[in-house]
Amino acid sequence: MKYHSNRVSPVMRKLIVMDVQRDLNYQFGWNRYIMKYVGIWPKERKWNRLSSYVVLLPSLTMLCFVCAPQTANLPFIAHDLNLVVENLSMGNMTVSIALVKTIIFWTKSEPMTSLLKCMAKDWATVETRIGRETMMNVARISRKTTIGCLMLCQLVATSYMFLRLSTLKYSDNKLVYRSYFPYNASISPSYELTMIGQVMAGVYGALTYTSVDTFIAMLVLHACGQLSNLKDDLRNIHSCDRKDLQARLKKIVEKHNYIIGFAETVENCFNVMLLIQMLGFTVQLCFQSFQAITSFGDKSEQFMIFQIIFLVIYIACVMVQLYLYCYVGERLTLESTDVANTAYNCEWYSLPPKDARLLIIVMCRARASPLKLTAGKFCWFTVLLYSQVLKTTMSYISVLHATKS
């Protein structure tokens, strides 16, 4: 869908394409690089194309060296609450969520490819300087968010590997993640290969976990930027020529419908994944916080200070990831409902009555079905949800503490 039809020369068209590619690379270049590395970057999948199967390496590594072995080990450690908490809070839950994200995101390649094309079209068809500045601000936020989350997650993964390798000789567990394997993992070369596999699984899990989150956040923020540009068009509707007014209103309605379709595609593709992730957030945050609290009273634990610092960083990382979804979800809802307020507050009284009534279509659509990001259609991602998850986590920590006591 094009919003203007001005003819341009081939040279100008080439320059526009180069500018669009530069802007897109700035907005999601980091996501593209990492997602290509783990094999989930959206593109056309073909059975005879080798790049379509790159995803098997990280998926099988996470499944075979962390998810399945740690899950199989749970019955053997069920009698020890500390070991169960360690199992669920460190590798098993995090890497399992990363594996689910890998599978779901890989299967959604076609709709994600269409959304990326929509983003390129939005950059190519932006009409005003203010509109472009709005999109650049969104791109800066998306880029900084991606870089910040990646650095935080890699800090968690690196610090955990360092802590585990430093405490191997003081622990009865000689692996990175306490797991059960159908072979003797304590002899060479099985031990070395298992350690390498677990380290690779941890790195793949951290990269996938973060890149998918920041990619979805980038898509939602892009929709928010487009809604902001739509509101600017509504504010300036009175300055149009009378002969172009209906065409302008038609364009606004079409653009509003286009943005709604964009946001609903993101919601429909990932609401199930977000439900699984939100439940995982609660479990992770609960067990990690419980482990951090109990570490204070463990006088015999070696490297206790480093363990507590690591757990604090880990808890902060999980809370940031959850807050990211709550922030972009609330911003999307507020921006979409504010379209109705903007239409009401624009100078509609200076328009012909039959044209002013057309704004009711935009107002009704914005008010009747505000855009939202949900967890399996059960709840909206908002700051209120964030506070509720924290309250629920504190309640579960109290139960765990009472159980241990």
Residue pairs with C-beta under 8 A, 6 or more apart in sequence:
1 121
1 254
1 258
2 121
2 125
3 125
3 127
3 251
3 255
4 125
4 127
8 16
16 124
17 124
19 123
20 120
20 123
20 124
23 123
23 135
23 136
23 139
24 116
24 119
24 120
24 123
25 32
26 139
26 143
27 119
27 138
27 139
27 142
27 143
27 218
27 222
28 142
28 146
28 215
28 218
29 143
30 143
30 146
30 147
30 150
30 214
31 146
31 211
31 214
31 215
31 218
32 41
34 150
34 207
34 210
34 211
35 41
35 42
35 211
35 215
36 54
37 207
38 54
38 55
38 58
38 102
38 204
38 207
38 208
38 211
39 51
39 53
39 54
39 55
39 56
39 57
39 58
39 106
40 55
40 102
40 105
40 106
40 208
40 211
40 212
42 108
42 109
42 110
42 112
42 113
42 115
42 116
43 51
43 109
43 113
44 109
44 110
44 113
45 52
45 109
46 52
55 102
55 106
58 102
58 204
58 208
59 99
59 102
59 103
61 197
61 200
61 201
61 204
62 95
62 98
62 99
62 102
62 201
62 204
62 205
63 99
64 197
65 177
65 179
65 194
65 197
65 198
65 200
65 201
66 91
66 92
66 95
66 96
66 177
66 179
66 198
66 201
66 202
66 205
67 92
67 95
67 96
67 99
69 177
69 179
69 180
69 181
70 87
70 91
70 92
70 177
70 178
70 179
70 180
71 92
71 96
72 179
72 180
73 87
73 178
73 179
73 180
74 84
74 87
76 180
77 83
77 84
77 87
77 178
78 84
81 400
81 403
81 404
82 291
82 294
83 178
85 287
85 290
85 291
85 400
86 178
86 291
87 178
88 283
88 284
88 287
89 284
89 287
89 288
89 290
89 291
90 160
90 177
91 176
91 177
91 198
91 201
91 202
91 205
92 177
93 280
93 283
93 284
93 287
94 205
94 209
94 280
94 284
95 201
95 202
95 205
96 280
97 209
97 276
97 277
97 280
98 204
98 205
98 206
98 208
98 209
99 205
99 208
100 273
100 276
100 277
101 208
101 209
101 212
101 273
101 277
102 208
102 212
104 270
104 272
104 273
105 112
105 212
105 215
105 273
108 269
108 270
111 265
111 269
112 269
114 265
115 219
115 262
115 265
115 266
118 258
118 262
119 219
119 222
122 135
122 222
122 226
123 135
126 132
126 135
126 229
128 229
128 232
130 229
130 232
131 229
131 232
134 225
134 228
134 229
134 232
135 222
135 225
135 229
137 225
138 221
138 222
138 224
138 225
141 221
142 214
142 217
142 218
142 221
142 222
145 214
145 217
145 218
145 324
146 210
146 211
146 214
146 218
149 210
149 213
149 214
149 320
149 321
149 324
150 207
150 210
150 211
150 214
152 210
152 313
152 316
152 317
152 320
153 206
153 207
153 209
153 210
153 317
154 206
155 313
155 317
156 206
156 310
156 313
156 314
156 317
157 202
157 203
157 205
157 206
159 309
159 310
159 313
160 202
160 310
160 314
161 176
161 199
161 202
163 303
163 306
163 307
163 310
164 176
165 176
166 303
166 306
167 302
167 303
168 174
170 302
170 303
174 186
174 191
175 185
175 194
175 195
175 198
176 195
176 198
176 199
176 202
177 198
177 202
179 185
179 198
181 194
183 190
184 190
185 191
185 194
209 321
210 321
213 321
213 324
213 325
214 324
216 266
216 270
216 325
216 328
217 324
217 325
217 328
219 262
219 266
220 263
220 266
220 328
220 329
220 331
220 332
220 373
221 328
221 331
222 262
223 259
223 262
223 263
223 266
223 332
223 335
223 371
224 328
224 331
224 332
224 335
226 255
226 259
226 262
227 259
227 335
227 336
227 338
227 339
228 335
230 252
230 255
230 256
230 259
230 339
231 338
231 339
231 342
233 248
233 251
233 252
233 255
234 252
234 339
234 342
234 343
234 346
234 359
234 362
235 342
235 346
237 245
237 248
237 249
237 252
237 346
237 347
237 348
237 351
237 359
238 346
238 347
238 348
238 350
238 351
240 248
242 352
245 351
245 352
245 355
246 355
246 358
249 355
249 358
249 359
252 362
253 358
253 361
253 362
256 339
256 362
256 365
256 366
257 365
260 336
260 365
260 369
260 371
263 332
263 336
263 371
264 371
266 373
267 371
267 372
267 373
267 374
271 373
271 374
271 375
271 376
271 377
272 376
274 325
274 373
274 374
274 375
274 376
274 381
275 375
275 376
275 378
277 375
278 322
278 325
278 375
278 379
278 389
281 318
281 321
281 322
281 389
282 389
282 392
282 393
282 396
284 318
285 315
285 318
285 319
285 322
285 389
285 390
285 393
286 393
286 396
286 397
286 400
287 400
288 311
288 314
288 315
288 318
289 315
289 393
289 397
290 397
290 400
290 401
291 311
292 308
292 311
292 312
292 315
293 397
293 401
294 401
294 404
295 301
295 304
295 307
295 308
295 311
296 308
298 304
301 307
319 390
322 386
322 389
323 386
325 373
325 381
326 381
326 382
326 383
326 385
326 386
327 383
328 373
328 381
329 372
329 373
329 374
329 380
329 381
329 382
329 385
330 381
330 382
330 383
332 371
332 372
332 373
333 370
333 371
333 372
333 380
333 382
335 371
336 366
336 370
336 371
336 372
337 366
337 367
337 370
338 366
339 362
339 363
339 366
340 362
340 363
340 364
340 366
340 367
343 359
343 362
343 363
343 366
344 359
344 363
346 359
348 356
348 359
349 356
372 380
372 381
373 380
373 381
374 380
374 381
375 381
379 385
